[in-house]
């Protein structure tokens, strides 16, 4: 079963509500701009960072265009976590004119 995909508008509402968001892109991509409040965990380091991910709330996952976030979401769902992948990724977020953060990872 594939993880559920959500829109950037749904992510915007989730961020406003203080939901847990991770950006799975590489560091140079993250530093070029990301969604507000996103924690940076590159895709290849997700297995090493399972302990810091919340088991009791939904994890919103974003990448550049939606491919890596879906890979991460499918993997994390196999680990028993509740996740969604943001369709269109950061490209769609920026394209929709939403706020972009350049803050370092939380």
N, CA, C and O atoms as a printed pandas DataFrame, in Angstrom:
     atom_number atom_name residue_name chain_id  residue_number  x_coord  y_coord  z_coord
0              1         N          UNK        A               1    0.834   -1.186    0.000
1              2        CA          UNK        A               1    0.000    0.000    0.000
2              3         C          UNK        A               1    0.879    1.251    0.000
3              4         O          UNK        A               1    1.879    1.316    0.715
4              5         N          UNK        A               2    0.502    2.228   -0.799
5              6        CA          UNK        A               2    1.288    3.458   -0.881
6              7         C          UNK        A               2    0.797    4.462    0.157
7              8         O          UNK        A               2   -0.375    4.474    0.534
8              9         N          UNK        A               3    1.706    5.284    0.597
9             10        CA          UNK        A               3    1.353    6.340    1.541
10            11         C          UNK        A               3    0.419    7.341    0.865
11            12         O          UNK        A               3    0.406    7.471   -0.359
12            13         N          UNK        A               4   -0.347    8.032    1.670
13            14        CA          UNK        A               4   -1.280    9.044    1.168
14            15         C          UNK        A               4   -0.516   10.297    0.734
15            16         O          UNK        A               4    0.470   10.688    1.357
16            17         N          UNK        A               5   -0.994   10.914   -0.345
17            18        CA          UNK        A               5   -0.435   12.189   -0.779
18            19         C          UNK        A               5   -1.365   13.323   -0.358
19            20         O          UNK        A               5   -2.588   13.185   -0.378
20            21         N          UNK        A               6   -0.763   14.433    0.017
21            22        CA          UNK        A               6   -1.530   15.618    0.410
22            23         C          UNK        A               6   -1.070   16.798   -0.446
23            24         O          UNK        A               6   -0.023   16.739   -1.090
24            25         N          UNK        A               7   -1.859   17.857   -0.444
25            26        CA          UNK        A               7   -1.528   19.039   -1.236
26            27         C          UNK        A               7   -0.714   20.038   -0.408
27            28         O          UNK        A               7   -0.641   19.930    0.816
28            29         N          UNK        A               8   -0.108   21.003   -1.087
29            30        CA          UNK        A               8    0.627   22.045   -0.358
30            31         C          UNK        A               8   -0.325   22.886    0.489
31            32         O          UNK        A               8    0.081   23.423    1.520
32            33         N          UNK        A               9   -1.588   23.009    0.067
33            34        CA          UNK        A               9   -2.554   23.753    0.884
34            35         C          UNK        A               9   -2.842   23.013    2.190
35            36         O          UNK        A               9   -2.980   23.629    3.246
36            37         N          UNK        A              10   -2.930   21.691    2.105
37            38        CA          UNK        A              10   -3.127   20.903    3.328
38            39         C          UNK        A              10   -1.895   21.022    4.235
39            40         O          UNK        A              10   -2.018   21.115    5.456
40            41         N          UNK        A              11   -0.714   21.019    3.621
41            42        CA          UNK        A              11    0.511   21.181    4.409
42            43         C          UNK        A              11    0.539   22.545    5.085
43            44         O          UNK        A              11    0.941   22.656    6.243
44            45         N          UNK        A              12    0.117   23.580    4.374
45            46        CA          UNK        A              12    0.080   24.933    4.926
46            47         C          UNK        A              12   -0.770   24.960    6.199
47            48         O          UNK        A              12   -0.379   25.557    7.202
48            49         N          UNK        A              13   -1.932   24.310    6.150
49            50        CA          UNK        A              13   -2.811   24.235    7.319
50            51         C          UNK        A              13   -2.151   23.436    8.444
51            52         O          UNK        A              13   -2.284   23.776    9.620
52            53         N          UNK        A              14   -1.443   22.374    8.069
53            54        CA          UNK        A              14   -0.768   21.533    9.064
54            55         C          UNK        A              14    0.339   22.307    9.774
55            56         O          UNK        A              14    0.507   22.191   10.989
56            57         N          UNK        A              15    1.097   23.101    9.006
57            58        CA          UNK        A              15    2.165   23.913    9.599
58            59         C          UNK        A              15    1.568   24.931   10.560
59            60         O          UNK        A              15    2.094   25.154   11.650
60            61         N          UNK        A              16    0.469   25.545   10.146
61            62        CA          UNK        A              16   -0.211   26.523   11.006
62            63         C          UNK        A              16   -0.670   25.877   12.315
63            64         O          UNK        A              16   -0.722   26.528   13.358
64            65         N          UNK        A              17   -0.999   24.589   12.241
65            66        CA          UNK        A              17   -1.457   23.860   13.426
66            67         C          UNK        A              17   -0.302   23.257   14.225
67            68         O          UNK        A              17   -0.522   22.585   15.233
68            69         N          UNK        A              18    0.942   23.502   13.766
69            70        CA          UNK        A              18    2.099   23.004   14.507
70            71         C          UNK        A              18    2.421   21.542   14.285
71            72         O          UNK        A              18    3.062   20.914   15.127
72            73         N          UNK        A              19    1.982   20.987   13.153
73            74        CA          UNK        A              19    2.256   19.578   12.865
74            75         C          UNK        A              19    3.755   19.337   12.634
75            76         O          UNK        A              19    4.524   20.280   12.448
76            77         N          UNK        A              20    4.150   18.071   12.648
77            78        CA          UNK        A              20    5.552   17.671   12.512
78            79         C          UNK        A              20    5.884   17.476   11.035
79            80         O          UNK        A              20    5.316   16.605   10.376
80            81         N          UNK        A              21    6.808   18.291   10.519
81            82        CA          UNK        A              21    7.167   18.267    9.100
82            83         C          UNK        A              21    8.648   17.952    8.947
83            84         O          UNK        A              21    9.487   18.541    9.630
84            85         N          UNK        A              22    8.969   17.023    8.050
85            86        CA          UNK        A              22   10.378   16.785    7.733
86            87         C          UNK        A              22   10.612   16.984    6.235
87            88         O          UNK        A              22    9.770   16.652    5.400
88            89         N          UNK        A              23   11.778   17.534    5.931
89            90        CA          UNK        A              23   12.230   17.754    4.556
90            91         C          UNK        A              23   13.346   16.754    4.320
91            92         O          UNK        A              23   14.355   16.766    5.026
92            93         N          UNK        A              24   13.169   15.873    3.314
93            94        CA          UNK        A              24   14.119   14.784    3.102
94            95         C          UNK        A              24   15.105   15.062    1.967
95            96         O          UNK        A              24   15.771   14.147    1.483
96            97         N          UNK        A              25   15.199   16.333    1.541
97            98        CA          UNK        A              25   16.151   16.676    0.485
98            99         C          UNK        A              25   17.575   16.752    1.040
99           100         O          UNK        A              25   17.792   16.659    2.248
100          101         N          UNK        A              26   18.521   16.921    0.148
101          102        CA          UNK        A              26   19.916   17.080    0.556
102          103         C          UNK        A              26   20.116   18.458    1.195
103          104         O          UNK        A              26   19.290   19.356    1.027
104          105         N          UNK        A              27   21.224   18.612    1.932
105          106        CA          UNK        A              27   21.479   19.862    2.664
106          107         C          UNK        A              27   21.483   21.087    1.766
107          108         O          UNK        A              27   20.899   22.113    2.115
108          109         N          UNK        A              28   22.136   20.992    0.613
109          110        CA          UNK        A              28   22.218   22.168   -0.260
110          111         C          UNK        A              28   20.833   22.575   -0.760
111          112         O          UNK        A              28   20.577   23.760   -0.978
112          113         N          UNK        A              29   19.942   21.604   -0.943
113          114        CA          UNK        A              29   18.582   21.914   -1.379
114          115         C          UNK        A              29   17.800   22.581   -0.253
115          116         O          UNK        A              29   17.076   23.553   -0.468
116          117         N          UNK        A              30   17.960   22.043    0.942
117          118        CA          UNK        A              30   17.266   22.582    2.118
118          119         C          UNK        A              30   17.677   24.029    2.353
119          120         O          UNK        A              30   16.839   24.885    2.638
120          121         N          UNK        A              31   18.979   24.294    2.232
121          122        CA          UNK        A              31   19.501   25.646    2.483
122          123         C          UNK        A              31   19.028   26.648    1.439
123          124         O          UNK        A              31   19.017   27.852    1.695
124          125         N          UNK        A              32   18.634   26.157    0.255
125          126        CA          UNK        A              32   18.116   27.040   -0.796
126          127         C          UNK        A              32   16.690   27.504   -0.523
127          128         O          UNK        A              32   16.151   28.327   -1.262
128          129         N          UNK        A              33   16.083   26.982    0.531
129          130        CA          UNK        A              33   14.732   27.375    0.902
130          131         C          UNK        A              33   13.858   26.164    1.149
131          132         O          UNK        A              33   13.908   25.179    0.412
132          133         N          UNK        A              34   13.049   26.253    2.206
133          134        CA          UNK        A              34   12.201   25.118    2.593
134          135         C          UNK        A              34   10.921   25.633    3.247
135          136         O          UNK        A              34   10.789   26.823    3.536
136          137         N          UNK        A              35    9.989   24.725    3.474
137          138        CA          UNK        A              35    8.749   25.121    4.136
138          139         C          UNK        A              35    9.056   25.465    5.590
139          140         O          UNK        A              35    9.932   24.852    6.200
140          141         N          UNK        A              36    8.340   26.444    6.151
141          142        CA          UNK        A              36    8.581   26.833    7.545
142          143         C          UNK        A              36    8.424   25.650    8.496
143          144         O          UNK        A              36    7.596   24.766    8.278
144          145         N          UNK        A              37    9.223   25.651    9.542
145          146        CA          UNK        A              37    9.186   24.646   10.623
146          147         C          UNK        A              37    9.673   23.265   10.229
147          148         O          UNK        A              37    9.656   22.360   11.063
148          149         N          UNK        A              38   10.106   23.067    8.994
149          150        CA          UNK        A              38   10.538   21.729    8.598
150          151         C          UNK        A              38   11.830   21.341    9.297
151          152         O          UNK        A              38   12.748   22.149    9.440
152          153         N          UNK        A              39   11.882   20.089    9.729
153          154        CA          UNK        A              39   13.117   19.531   10.264
154          155         C          UNK        A              39   13.823   18.858    9.093
155          156         O          UNK        A              39   13.182   18.209    8.266
156          157         N          UNK        A              40   15.122   19.009    9.025
157          158        CA          UNK        A              40   15.859   18.465    7.889
158          159         C          UNK        A              40   16.432   17.097    8.225
159          160         O          UNK        A              40   17.295   16.970    9.093
160          161         N          UNK        A              41   15.949   16.083    7.533
161          162        CA          UNK        A              41   16.484   14.724    7.677
162          163         C          UNK        A              41   16.606   14.161    6.260
163          164         O          UNK        A              41   15.611   13.699    5.701
164          165         N          UNK        A              42   17.799   14.189    5.670
165          166        CA          UNK        A              42   17.950   13.679    4.298
166          167         C          UNK        A              42   17.446   12.238    4.180
167          168         O          UNK        A              42   17.564   11.444    5.114
168          169         N          UNK        A              43   16.887   11.925    3.022
169          170        CA          UNK        A              43   16.275   10.614    2.797
170          171         C          UNK        A              43   17.184    9.463    3.224
171          172         O          UNK        A              43   16.733    8.538    3.899
172          173         N          UNK        A              44   18.455    9.511    2.840
173          174        CA          UNK        A              44   19.342    8.382    3.137
174          175         C          UNK        A              44   19.658    8.242    4.621
175          176         O          UNK        A              44   20.200    7.219    5.039
176          177         N          UNK        A              45   19.326    9.266    5.434
177          178        CA          UNK        A              45   19.597    9.151    6.872
178          179         C          UNK        A              45   18.332    8.881    7.691
179          180         O          UNK        A              45   18.388    8.835    8.920
180          181         N          UNK        A              46   17.200    8.704    7.020
181          182        CA          UNK        A              46   15.944    8.414    7.739
182          183         C          UNK        A              46   16.077    7.177    8.645
183          184         O          UNK        A              46   15.686    7.239    9.811
184          185         N          UNK        A              47   16.623    6.049    8.136
185          186        CA          UNK        A              47   16.710    4.864    9.015
186          187         C          UNK        A              47   17.524    5.130   10.286
187          188         O          UNK        A              47   17.223    4.573   11.342
188          189         N          UNK        A              48   18.544    5.973   10.190
189          190        CA          UNK        A              48   19.384    6.275   11.359
190          191         C          UNK        A              48   18.701    7.233   12.327
191          192         O          UNK        A              48   19.156    7.389   13.460
192          193         N          UNK        A              49   17.622    7.873   11.902
193          194        CA          UNK        A              49   16.972    8.889   12.725
194          195         C          UNK        A              49   15.569    8.487   13.182
195          196         O          UNK        A              49   14.791    9.334   13.621
196          197         N          UNK        A              50   15.249    7.200   13.078
197          198        CA          UNK        A              50   13.911    6.744   13.457
198          199         C          UNK        A              50   13.566    7.113   14.893
199          200         O          UNK        A              50   12.419    7.448   15.189
200          201         N          UNK        A              51   14.545    7.054   15.782
201          202        CA          UNK        A              51   14.278    7.293   17.203
202          203         C          UNK        A              51   13.778    8.707   17.475
203          204         O          UNK        A              51   13.040    8.929   18.435
204          205         N          UNK        A              52   14.174    9.673   16.632
205          206        CA          UNK        A              52   13.750   11.044   16.911
206          207         C          UNK        A              52   12.411   11.406   16.273
207          208         O          UNK        A              52   11.897   12.504   16.486
208          209         N          UNK        A              53   11.846   10.486   15.491
209          210        CA          UNK        A              53   10.561   10.763   14.858
210          211         C          UNK        A              53    9.417   10.401   15.799
211          212         O          UNK        A              53    9.490    9.402   16.514
212          213         N          UNK        A              54    8.360   11.212   15.798
213          214        CA          UNK        A              54    7.247   10.946   16.720
214          215         C          UNK        A              54    6.457    9.704   16.311
215          216         O          UNK        A              54    6.157    9.504   15.134
216          217         N          UNK        A              55    6.127    8.875   17.296
217          218        CA          UNK        A              55    5.347    7.665   17.020
218          219         C          UNK        A              55    3.854    7.938   17.197
219          220         O          UNK        A              55    3.014    7.145   16.773
220          221         N          UNK        A              56    3.533    9.070   17.828
221          222        CA          UNK        A              56    2.159    9.330   18.246
222          223         C          UNK        A              56    1.479   10.444   17.455
223          224         O          UNK        A              56    0.375   10.863   17.801
224          225         N          UNK        A              57    2.133   10.928   16.393
225          226        CA          UNK        A              57    1.474   11.933   15.559
226          227         C          UNK        A              57    1.863   11.770   14.111
227          228         O          UNK        A              57    2.841   11.099   13.781
228          229         N          UNK        A              58    1.077   12.397   13.248
229          230        CA          UNK        A              58    1.313   12.305   11.816
230          231         C          UNK        A              58    2.603   13.039   11.452
231          232         O          UNK        A              58    2.909   14.100   11.995
232          233         N          UNK        A              59    3.346   12.450   10.523
233          234        CA          UNK        A              59    4.569   13.071   10.011
234          235         C          UNK        A              59    4.285   13.514    8.575
235          236         O          UNK        A              59    3.896   12.705    7.733
236          237         N          UNK        A              60    4.481   14.793    8.309
237          238        CA          UNK        A              60    4.296   15.372    6.977
238          239         C          UNK        A              60    5.659   15.414    6.319
239          240         O          UNK        A              60    6.589   16.005    6.866
240          241         N          UNK        A              61    5.798   14.798    5.155
241          242        CA          UNK        A              61    7.112   14.660    4.513
242          243         C          UNK        A              61    7.122   15.387    3.173
243          244         O          UNK        A              61    6.220   15.219    2.352
244          245         N          UNK        A              62    8.167   16.203    2.968
245          246        CA          UNK        A              62    8.290   16.965    1.727
246          247         C          UNK        A              62    9.697   16.795    1.153
247          248         O          UNK        A              62   10.663   16.614    1.895
248          249         N          UNK        A              63    9.800   16.856   -0.176
249          250        CA          UNK        A              63   11.105   16.847   -0.846
250          251         C          UNK        A              63   11.065   17.925   -1.920
251          252         O          UNK        A              63   10.466   18.980   -1.709
252          253         N          UNK        A              64   11.685   17.683   -3.056
253          254        CA          UNK        A              64   11.682   18.689   -4.120
254          255         C          UNK        A              64   10.399   18.631   -4.938
255          256         O          UNK        A              64    9.762   19.656   -5.181
256          257         N          UNK        A              65   10.018   17.410   -5.367
257          258        CA          UNK        A              65    8.853   17.303   -6.239
258          259         C          UNK        A              65    7.870   16.206   -5.848
259          260         O          UNK        A              65    6.825   16.071   -6.485
260          261         N          UNK        A              66    8.172   15.428   -4.830
261          262        CA          UNK        A              66    7.233   14.417   -4.350
262          263         C          UNK        A              66    7.718   12.979   -4.429
263          264         O          UNK        A              66    7.087   12.088   -3.861
264          265         N          UNK        A              67    8.827   12.731   -5.123
265          266        CA          UNK        A              67    9.328   11.363   -5.262
266          267         C          UNK        A              67    9.995   10.835   -4.009
267          268         O          UNK        A              67    9.630    9.777   -3.497
268          269         N          UNK        A              68   10.984   11.583   -3.515
269          270        CA          UNK        A              68   11.703   11.131   -2.312
270          271         C          UNK        A              68   10.808   11.123   -1.084
271          272         O          UNK        A              68   10.942   10.258   -0.219
272          273         N          UNK        A              69    9.891   12.089   -1.004
273          274        CA          UNK        A              69    8.996   12.111    0.163
274          275         C          UNK        A              69    8.084   10.879    0.164
275          276         O          UNK        A              69    7.767   10.345    1.227
276          277         N          UNK        A              70    7.663   10.427   -1.021
277          278        CA          UNK        A              70    6.832    9.220   -1.100
278          279         C          UNK        A              70    7.650    7.996   -0.689
279          280         O          UNK        A              70    7.143    7.118    0.009
280          281         N          UNK        A              71    8.907    7.933   -1.116
281          282        CA          UNK        A              71    9.794    6.839   -0.709
282          283         C          UNK        A              71    9.919    6.809    0.813
283          284         O          UNK        A              71    9.799    5.753    1.434
284          285         N          UNK        A              72   10.162    7.985    1.406
285          286        CA          UNK        A              72   10.308    8.088    2.865
286          287         C          UNK        A              72    9.007    7.713    3.567
287          288         O          UNK        A              72    9.021    6.984    4.560
288          289         N          UNK        A              73    7.885    8.209    3.054
289          290        CA          UNK        A              73    6.589    7.930    3.685
290          291         C          UNK        A              73    6.269    6.439    3.642
291          292         O          UNK        A              73    5.798    5.877    4.631
292          293         N          UNK        A              74    6.520    5.797    2.507
293          294        CA          UNK        A              74    6.275    4.353    2.410
294          295         C          UNK        A              74    7.147    3.586    3.396
295          296         O          UNK        A              74    6.676    2.661    4.059
296          297         N          UNK        A              75    8.420    3.971    3.493
297          298        CA          UNK        A              75    9.338    3.312    4.427
298          299         C          UNK        A              75    8.861    3.493    5.874
299          300         O          UNK        A              75    8.810    2.532    6.641
300          301         N          UNK        A              76    8.516    4.729    6.236
301          302        CA          UNK        A              76    8.112    5.002    7.618
302          303         C          UNK        A              76    6.785    4.327    7.958
303          304         O          UNK        A              76    6.577    3.908    9.097
304          305         N          UNK        A              77    5.891    4.219    6.984
305          306        CA          UNK        A              77    4.637    3.492    7.244
306          307         C          UNK        A              77    4.930    2.024    7.532
307          308         O          UNK        A              77    4.262    1.402    8.358
308          309         N          UNK        A              78    5.935    1.469    6.845
309          310        CA          UNK        A              78    6.323    0.076    7.118
310          311         C          UNK        A              78    6.872   -0.069    8.539
311          312         O          UNK        A              78    6.826   -1.151    9.124
312          313         N          UNK        A              79    7.393    1.036    9.089
313          314        CA          UNK        A              79    7.887    1.015   10.471
314          315         C          UNK        A              79    6.768    1.311   11.472
315          316         O          UNK        A              79    7.016    1.434   12.671
316          317         N          UNK        A              80    5.540    1.422   10.973
317          318        CA          UNK        A              80    4.387    1.619   11.844
318          319         C          UNK        A              80    4.051    3.070   12.132
319          320         O          UNK        A              80    3.284    3.352   13.053
320          321         N          UNK        A              81    4.608    3.996   11.364
321          322        CA          UNK        A              81    4.340    5.410   11.611
322          323         C          UNK        A              81    3.249    5.929   10.675
323          324         O          UNK        A              81    2.987    5.364    9.614
324          325         N          UNK        A              82    2.627    7.022   11.107
325          326        CA          UNK        A              82    1.547    7.654   10.347
326          327         C          UNK        A              82    2.162    8.814    9.557
327          328         O          UNK        A              82    2.584    9.809   10.147
328          329         N          UNK        A              83    2.214    8.692    8.236
329          330        CA          UNK        A              83    2.865    9.713    7.413
330          331         C          UNK        A              83    2.047   10.051    6.186
331          332         O          UNK        A              83    1.201    9.282    5.729
332          333         N          UNK        A              84    2.337   11.242    5.669
333          334        CA          UNK        A              84    1.807   11.649    4.370
334          335         C          UNK        A              84    2.939   12.293    3.581
335          336         O          UNK        A              84    3.868   12.865    4.150
336          337         N          UNK        A              85    2.842   12.189    2.268
337          338        CA          UNK        A              85    3.823   12.779    1.359
338          339         C          UNK        A              85    3.175   13.969    0.663
339          340         O          UNK        A              85    2.029   13.890    0.223
340          341         N          UNK        A              86    3.917   15.076    0.566
341          342        CA          UNK        A              86    3.371   16.278   -0.062
342          343         C          UNK        A              86    3.566   16.217   -1.573
343          344         O          UNK        A              86    4.696   16.236   -2.062
344          345         N          UNK        A              87    2.454   16.143   -2.312
345          346        CA          UNK        A              87    2.493   16.078   -3.769
346          347         C          UNK        A              87    3.083   17.369   -4.330
347          348         O          UNK        A              87    2.712   18.465   -3.912
348          349         N          UNK        A              88    4.002   17.227   -5.279
349          350        CA          UNK        A              88    4.603   18.395   -5.908
350          351         C          UNK        A              88    5.760   18.986   -5.137
351          352         O          UNK        A              88    6.543   19.764   -5.683
352          353         N          UNK        A              89    5.874   18.618   -3.854
353          354        CA          UNK        A              89    7.011   19.012   -3.036
354          355         C          UNK        A              89    7.235   20.508   -2.899
355          356         O          UNK        A              89    6.325   21.323   -3.052
356          357         N          UNK        A              90    8.497   20.835   -2.601
357          358        CA          UNK        A              90    8.873   22.226   -2.379
358          359         C          UNK        A              90    8.669   23.068   -3.636
359          360         O          UNK        A              90    8.386   24.263   -3.548
360          361         N          UNK        A              91    8.814   22.440   -4.813
361          362        CA          UNK        A              91    8.573   23.166   -6.068
362          363         C          UNK        A              91    7.147   23.687   -6.118
363          364         O          UNK        A              91    6.918   24.841   -6.481
364          365         N          UNK        A              92    6.182   22.841   -5.754
365          366        CA          UNK        A              92    4.776   23.248   -5.752
366          367         C          UNK        A              92    4.524   24.297   -4.674
367          368         O          UNK        A              92    3.761   25.241   -4.878
368          369         N          UNK        A              93    5.178   24.122   -3.520
369          370        CA          UNK        A              93    5.030   25.072   -2.410
370          371         C          UNK        A              93    5.479   26.473   -2.857
371          372         O          UNK        A              93    4.754   27.453   -2.681
372          373         N          UNK        A              94    6.678   26.550   -3.432
373          374        CA          UNK        A              94    7.206   27.835   -3.897
374          375         C          UNK        A              94    6.349   28.378   -5.043
375          376         O          UNK        A              94    6.053   29.571   -5.102
376          377         N          UNK        A              95    5.958   27.482   -5.948
377          378        CA          UNK        A              95    5.151   27.878   -7.097
378          379         C          UNK        A              95    3.802   28.455   -6.714
379          380         O          UNK        A              95    3.224   29.243   -7.464
380          381         N          UNK        A              96    3.294   28.066   -5.546
381          382        CA          UNK        A              96    1.992   28.561   -5.103
382          383         C          UNK        A              96    2.127   29.880   -4.344
383          384         O          UNK        A              96    1.133   30.453   -3.898
384          385         N          UNK        A              97    3.372   30.358   -4.203
385          386        CA          UNK        A              97    3.584   31.653   -3.566
386          387         C          UNK        A              97    3.584   31.633   -2.051
387          388         O          UNK        A              97    3.471   32.681   -1.415
388          389         N          UNK        A              98    3.710   30.445   -1.463
389          390        CA          UNK        A              98    3.703   30.349    0.003
390          391         C          UNK        A              98    5.064   30.762    0.583
391          392         O          UNK        A              98    6.065   30.842   -0.128
392          393         N          UNK        A              99    5.064   31.018    1.878
393          394        CA          UNK        A              99    6.265   31.471    2.570
394          395         C          UNK        A              99    7.368   30.427    2.515
395          396         O          UNK        A              99    7.133   29.243    2.757
396          397         N          UNK        A             100    8.576   30.881    2.194
397          398        CA          UNK        A             100    9.750   30.003    2.156
398          399         C          UNK        A             100   10.689   30.436    3.277
399          400         O          UNK        A             100   10.961   31.624    3.450
400          401         N          UNK        A             101   11.176   29.471    4.027
401          402        CA          UNK        A             101   12.090   29.735    5.126
402          403         C          UNK        A             101   13.523   29.442    4.732
403          404         O          UNK        A             101   13.790   28.495    3.992
404          405         N          UNK        A             102   14.443   30.250    5.223
405          406        CA          UNK        A             102   15.869   30.005    5.008
406          407         C          UNK        A             102   16.566   29.774    6.350
407          408         O          UNK        A             102   17.793   29.810    6.439
408          409         N          UNK        A             103   15.762   29.537    7.394
409          410        CA          UNK        A             103   16.316   29.269    8.716
410          411         C          UNK        A             103   17.021   27.911    8.703
411          412         O          UNK        A             103   16.634   27.019    7.947
412          413         N          UNK        A             104   18.046   27.752    9.530
413          414        CA          UNK        A             104   18.673   26.427    9.642
414          415         C          UNK        A             104   17.663   25.411   10.193
415          416         O          UNK        A             104   16.639   25.783   10.765
416          417         N          UNK        A             105   17.968   24.150   10.012
417          418        CA          UNK        A             105   17.070   23.102   10.505
418          419         C          UNK        A             105   16.902   23.201   12.005
419          420         O          UNK        A             105   17.839   23.544   12.726
420          421         N          UNK        A             106   15.699   22.898   12.468
421          422        CA          UNK        A             106   15.376   22.929   13.903
422          423         C          UNK        A             106   16.084   21.773   14.600
423          424         O          UNK        A             106   15.951   21.610   15.813
